[in-house]
Amino acid sequence: MKQMSKLGSLPAKIKSGLHFVVHERIRPVFLVFLQDLKTIRHNKATLAVVIGLCILPSLYAWVNIYACWDPYSNTGNLPVAIVNNDEGAVVNGEIINVGDTIVEELKENQSIGWQFVSDWQGNYGLNQGTYYAMIEIPHNFSQRLASLATATPQKPVLTYRVNEKLNAIASKITNVAKDRLIDSIESSFVKTVNKKAMKMIDDGSKEAQMNPSRLKELKSSLQQADQDITRAKAQIDQASGNSKSFQKYLDEAAALSPTIADQITGLQQISSSAASLAEKTQHTVQSIASNLSADLNRMQELNQQNQQLIAALRNINGNTLDENTRRIAQQNITVCKALDVLLDTDVKDLAELNKAYDLNALTLLVNSLKYADRLVKTQQDLLMKLVDAQSSAPKESMDELLGTLSELSDEQAKLAQNLSSTYASQGAPLLNSLGDGIVQSLYDTSGLIGSTMSIVPQLDALAAFTKASSELTVQQGVQMTDLLNTLQEDLSRILSRLDTISTEDLETLEDLIENRPDAVADFISSPLDVEQVEIYKGGTFGTGLTPFYTVLAIWVGALLLCAFLTVHCKDPQGYQLNLKQKHFGKMNLFLFLSLIQSTIITLGDVFLLGVEPENFWLMLLFSALCSVVFVVIIFTLVSLFGNVGKAVVVVIMVFQMAGAGGIYPIQTNPHIFGVLHPLWPFTYGINGFREAIAGPSWDNVFTNIWALIGFIAVFLPLAALKKPLHKANTLFEKMFHKAAI
């Protein structure tokens, strides 16, 4: 009976416990929230401040996003000076001026604010900040460009200067514009050269009257001659009584000899034109070899100069360079820049050549040159650091830089020696053999055509021989059979070569060369097109920055709430709250106001700025979740530690701005930021907004959601520290206010 009584009373105890929890623990927490709302509603000054706090963070986000909305569409307003000093050149009796051509093309190009000025105006304006960069076309630009088609080519050089102090991003934009200009010049030059080559081939083909129909006639004539010889051989075997019939077939074969001779003469003319083109190709290969050898010598000279500079720097007392040492350092930096450009060109030339032949020796040489180029760039950076650090860096830092430069110099010396040895033993012979092989292949073709021409007199001799004899003897029949066998073997070899040539291919080639030389030249100058396929929705640059500035504005909004509003509260009427209840009761107001802030920010992003999220409701979800997480973190720190907590919140914000990957990929930041990257709530908030705007990958969405919830799980229990830290925090605040600062 007692046991039944206990079971019956159990629901009453549970009900009583729930009533105690709800009315004595939870209800007072919400009463604090309602009390704060009433205070705001009845106090106009407080209401004005709260409204301002709700709107202010949105302005922070909107202004920054709008300022970065689409800056790259306005690069046409970016002034870049163009100085054209090109004096032109004479090529094949024609005057050309590539510099003038470049200027005319740039006048039609609106991507950059090109300013065409004199040499003095360009340099003065660059130094004064009128222009962000200057590109100078030297006086011998056309001459050097034209020399690329000669046996002694010289690379044309464009001089690019940039005013780095004006704007870091502007220098990157102008550098891209410079690279595109160089690519355009190279493509235009290659297109022009190939267009002229197509014209030469077309002219040679017309002079020889060589086309698919003529080739078909030649092939048909040779096949007919082969058939006639076969019948002639059969007639010899039946020599008795058949000499007249045999003579008839030989006459037919002889009648075809003028036609065959005409066709072969046309082939010889085409072969002659192709040989001229091959010799020019050989000169280009030899030019690559010459440039490579000279650049390897320059790399060894640079190493010697660096060794001299290192020795001079080690003997310097103090941190000040003398004029001579500074001049040597600046010269070495200039040499590094020039050698970087030359080595990069060598790598591109050899890589293009290797595409055609795919040789291990060329691949090894290309990879070695790439490594050498990286060493030169590293040396250039170290030299610049040495020059800049002389007046401010400690002695230990200088010694460390000198040690690194010395190690790089030793490594470059070894690499230069190995490269020179490899080039002398493998590279140079290989390039020479490639050039000679191109010409030799055309000589072999000419030999084949010449051997084909020898068939014609053989046919004539055969006909003359038969006409001189009225009757065939047995001995003459044997001689005739041997002659016919030799002739038929030659014909079979020629016909097998002709069978490898498709009539359709010849017709296509003739159409391209004769009717569309521009298309052929354009394809050779730029054989590759890149198709860009967007995986996710992109948008403008400002859209890409929306996640970062929106998350940052939500954090700033929560921080402003803690800065302007108190984290303390009074007990509701009729209740005496403990510290935890006051903590969570006041947090409700901050959560409510932060949700209003984040909603205003998000709605303004979409409807005011024009951000078009792929999933609008997911964007609102992450906005609300970030508000809750940030308030829990910030309010907890401020409530527990007071002004110290506010300082900690600011420090966390600073680290998150740099290390959350909001603007630049985290992989491009210093290593420490990559280590701390997973520890920041910004990381997951920004990624969540990106998923909502560009298109969600739901695995990533849930990962970010759970990560943000994890921060709540970590910081909410810290309210248990409110009581142990209360006395120390109160004492600290009293001392601070007593100072009246």
Rosetta blueprint (number, residue, H / E / L):
1 M L
2 K H
3 Q H
4 M H
5 S H
6 K H
7 L H
8 G H
9 S H
10 L H
11 P H
12 A H
13 K H
14 I H
15 K H
16 S H
17 G H
18 L H
19 H H
20 F H
21 V H
22 V H
23 H H
24 E H
25 R H
26 I H
27 R H
28 P H
29 V H
30 F H
31 L H
32 V H
33 F H
34 L H
35 Q H
36 D H
37 L H
38 K H
39 T H
40 I H
41 R H
42 H H
43 N L
44 K H
45 A H
46 T H
47 L H
48 A H
49 V H
50 V H
51 I H
52 G H
53 L H
54 C H
55 I H
56 L H
57 P H
58 S H
59 L H
60 Y H
61 A H
62 W H
63 V H
64 N H
65 I H
66 Y H
67 A H
68 C L
69 W L
70 D L
71 P H
72 Y H
73 S H
74 N H
75 T H
76 G H
77 N H
78 L L
79 P E
80 V E
81 A E
82 I E
83 V E
84 N E
85 N L
86 D L
87 E L
88 G L
89 A E
90 V E
91 V E
92 N L
93 G L
94 E E
95 I E
96 I E
97 N L
98 V H
99 G H
100 D H
101 T H
102 I H
103 V H
104 E H
105 E H
106 L H
107 K H
108 E L
109 N L
110 Q L
111 S L
112 I L
113 G E
114 W E
115 Q E
116 F E
117 V L
118 S L
119 D H
120 W H
121 Q H
122 G H
123 N H
124 Y H
125 G H
126 L H
127 N H
128 Q H
129 G L
130 T L
131 Y L
132 Y L
133 A E
134 M E
135 I E
136 E E
137 I E
138 P L
139 H L
140 N L
141 F H
142 S H
143 Q H
144 R H
145 L H
146 A H
147 S H
148 L H
149 A H
150 T L
151 A L
152 T L
153 P L
154 Q L
155 K L
156 P L
157 V L
158 L L
159 T E
160 Y E
161 R E
162 V E
163 N L
164 E L
165 K L
166 L L
167 N L
168 A H
169 I H
170 A H
171 S H
172 K H
173 I H
174 T H
175 N H
176 V H
177 A H
178 K H
179 D H
180 R H
181 L H
182 I H
183 D H
184 S H
185 I H
186 E H
187 S H
188 S H
189 F H
190 V H
191 K H
192 T H
193 V H
194 N H
195 K H
196 K H
197 A H
198 M H
199 K H
200 M H
201 I H
202 D H
203 D H
204 G H
205 S H
206 K H
207 E H
208 A L
209 Q L
210 M L
211 N L
212 P H
213 S H
214 R H
215 L H
216 K H
217 E H
218 L H
219 K H
220 S H
221 S H
222 L H
223 Q H
224 Q H
225 A H
226 D H
227 Q H
228 D H
229 I H
230 T H
231 R H
232 A H
233 K H
234 A H
235 Q H
236 I H
237 D H
238 Q L
239 A L
240 S L
241 G L
242 N L
243 S H
244 K H
245 S H
246 F H
247 Q H
248 K H
249 Y H
250 L H
251 D H
252 E H
253 A H
254 A H
255 A H
256 L H
257 S H
258 P H
259 T H
260 I H
261 A H
262 D H
263 Q H
264 I H
265 T H
266 G H
267 L H
268 Q H
269 Q H
270 I H
271 S H
272 S H
273 S H
274 A H
275 A H
276 S H
277 L H
278 A H
279 E H
280 K H
281 T H
282 Q H
283 H H
284 T H
285 V H
286 Q H
287 S H
288 I H
289 A H
290 S H
291 N H
292 L H
293 S H
294 A H
295 D H
296 L H
297 N H
298 R H
299 M H
300 Q H
301 E H
302 L H
303 N H
304 Q H
305 Q H
306 N H
307 Q H
308 Q H
309 L H
310 I H
311 A H
312 A H
313 L H
314 R H
315 N L
316 I L
317 N L
318 G L
319 N L
320 T L
321 L L
322 D L
323 E H
324 N H
325 T H
326 R H
327 R H
328 I H
329 A H
330 Q H
331 Q H
332 N H
333 I H
334 T H
335 V H
336 C H
337 K H
338 A H
339 L H
340 D H
341 V H
342 L H
343 L H
344 D H
345 T H
346 D H
347 V H
348 K H
349 D H
350 L H
351 A H
352 E H
353 L H
354 N H
355 K H
356 A H
357 Y H
358 D L
359 L L
360 N H
361 A H
362 L H
363 T H
364 L H
365 L H
366 V H
367 N H
368 S H
369 L H
370 K H
371 Y H
372 A H
373 D H
374 R H
375 L H
376 V H
377 K H
378 T H
379 Q H
380 Q H
381 D H
382 L H
383 L H
384 M H
385 K H
386 L H
387 V H
388 D H
389 A H
390 Q L
391 S L
392 S L
393 A L
394 P L
395 K H
396 E H
397 S H
398 M H
399 D H
400 E H
401 L H
402 L H
403 G H
404 T H
405 L H
406 S H
407 E H
408 L H
409 S H
410 D H
411 E H
412 Q H
413 A H
414 K H
415 L H
416 A H
417 Q H
418 N H
419 L H
420 S H
421 S H
422 T H
423 Y H
424 A H
425 S H
426 Q H
427 G H
428 A H
429 P H
430 L H
431 L H
432 N H
433 S H
434 L H
435 G H
436 D H
437 G H
438 I H
439 V H
440 Q H
441 S H
442 L H
443 Y H
444 D H
445 T H
446 S H
447 G H
448 L H
449 I H
450 G H
451 S H
452 T H
453 M H
454 S L
455 I H
456 V H
457 P H
458 Q H
459 L H
460 D H
461 A H
462 L H
463 A H
464 A H
465 F H
466 T H
467 K H
468 A H
469 S L
470 S L
471 E L
472 L L
473 T L
474 V H
475 Q H
476 Q H
477 G H
478 V H
479 Q H
480 M H
481 T H
482 D H
483 L H
484 L H
485 N H
486 T H
487 L H
488 Q H
489 E H
490 D H
491 L H
492 S H
493 R H
494 I H
495 L H
496 S H
497 R H
498 L H
499 D H
500 T L
501 I L
502 S L
503 T H
504 E H
505 D H
506 L H
507 E H
508 T H
509 L H
510 E H
511 D H
512 L H
513 I H
514 E H
515 N H
516 R L
517 P H
518 D H
519 A H
520 V H
521 A H
522 D H
523 F H
524 I H
525 S H
526 S L
527 P L
528 L L
529 D L
530 V L
531 E L
532 Q L
533 V L
534 E L
535 I L
536 Y L
537 K L
538 G L
539 G L
540 T L
541 F H
542 G H
543 T H
544 G H
545 L H
546 T H
547 P H
548 F H
549 Y H
550 T H
551 V H
552 L H
553 A H
554 I H
555 W H
556 V H
557 G H
558 A H
559 L H
560 L H
561 L H
562 C H
563 A H
564 F H
565 L L
566 T L
567 V L
568 H L
569 C L
570 K L
571 D L
572 P L
573 Q L
574 G L
575 Y L
576 Q L
577 L L
578 N L
579 L H
580 K H
581 Q H
582 K H
583 H H
584 F H
585 G H
586 K H
587 M H
588 N H
589 L H
590 F H
591 L H
592 F H
593 L H
594 S H
595 L H
596 I H
597 Q H
598 S H
599 T H
600 I H
601 I H
602 T H
603 L H
604 G H
605 D H
606 V H
607 F H
608 L H
609 L H
610 G L
611 V L
612 E L
613 P L
614 E L
615 N L
616 F H
617 W H
618 L H
619 M H
620 L H
621 L H
622 F H
623 S H
624 A H
625 L H
626 C H
627 S H
628 V H
629 V H
630 F H
631 V H
632 V H
633 I H
634 I H
635 F H
636 T H
637 L H
638 V H
639 S H
640 L H
641 F H
642 G L
643 N H
644 V H
645 G H
646 K H
647 A H
648 V H
649 V H
650 V H
651 V H
652 I H
653 M H
654 V H
655 F H
656 Q H
657 M H
658 A H
659 G H
660 A L
661 G L
662 G L
663 I L
664 Y L
665 P L
666 I H
667 Q H
668 T H
669 N L
670 P L
671 H H
672 I H
673 F H
674 G H
675 V H
676 L H
677 H H
678 P H
679 L H
680 W L
681 P H
682 F H
683 T H
684 Y H
685 G H
686 I H
687 N H
688 G H
689 F H
690 R H
691 E H
692 A H
693 I H
694 A H
695 G L
696 P L
697 S L
698 W H
699 D H
700 N H
701 V H
702 F H
703 T H
704 N H
705 I H
706 W H
707 A H
708 L H
709 I H
710 G H
711 F H
712 I H
713 A H
714 V H
715 F H
716 L H
717 P H
718 L H
719 A H
720 A H
721 L H
722 K H
723 K H
724 P H
725 L H
726 H H
727 K H
728 A H
729 N H
730 T H
731 L H
732 F H
733 E H
734 K H
735 M H
736 F H
737 H H
738 K H
739 A L
740 A L
741 I L
